[in-house]
Amino acid sequence: MPRGKHRRPRTNPLTRHVIATGTGTAALAIPLLSATTASAAQPVQSPTVAQAAPQAAVKAKTVSYTTKKGDTLYGVADRYDAQGGWKQLYKDNRKAIGDDPRLIHPGLDLEVRATKKASSPGKSADKASAPAKKSNVAKATQSSVKTYPNNLDGWIRNALDIMEQNGIPGSYEGIQRNIMRESSGNPQAINNWDSNAVAGTPSKGLLQVIDPTFASYHVPGTVYDPFDPVANITAACNYAAARYGSIDNVNGPY
């Protein structure tokens, strides 16, 4: 990427070399939205009408959920229609999560204020539930968790979902094309020779983002690490959208 707001013009026409080690991991975003809960049914005047068309009330039940790779507080709150949304979910589980609600590690045991219609089966899965019930809850929700393979295809699709939630334009083809030119698909790629590197800000990751650009265009809810594949893609696409209208309009060094 050219320096501009992103990185300096290149002074060496040679093809960039990259050093690669390891693989990256991905995490989903937490858009600044919260799930809402339905209000209780209003009283009706006629008993006949009430019997013909009852309005289901919504109650909150505390359920236990163990986080998996790729989970976000927003996603968990949305899945359970959690009372108070992801912010309340974070408040209730801050001790387990830590100070950064964006970093959700697999294996965390969260207590979720889930809401269900009164007509739903009334089996409560709260803190006092037997281990068997907790296991059933986990099995019931596991199939509904959206997961992505830990490879280039999965990273791009994960990033596209986060971009859609944050209004960042871009297509699979546009992202993949630029990744292959910039890093050949290696999330640990780093340029240690060009003008950016000389200035102390080498280009990093799948889309070769320098640290100042990553800091300016980092998408909330993704890992704050330029080597993280999803965080790198979303930050680069966010930058490209601001400067070029979309990553799809980038066909060379940017």
Buried (B, 14 or more C-beta within 10 A) or exposed (E): BBBEEBBBEBEEEEEBEBEEEEEBBBBBBBBEEBBEBEEEEEEBEEEEEEEEEEEEEBBBBBBBBBBBBBBBBBBBBBBBBBBBBBBBBBEBBEEEBEEEBBBBEEEBEBBBBBBBEEEEEEEBBEEEBEEEBBBBBBEEBEEEBEEBEBEBEBBBBBBBBBBEBBEBBBBEEBBBBBBEBBBEBBBBBBBEEBBBBEEEBBBBBBBBBBBBBBEBBBBBBBBBBBBBBBBBBBBBBBBBBEBEEBBBBBEEBB
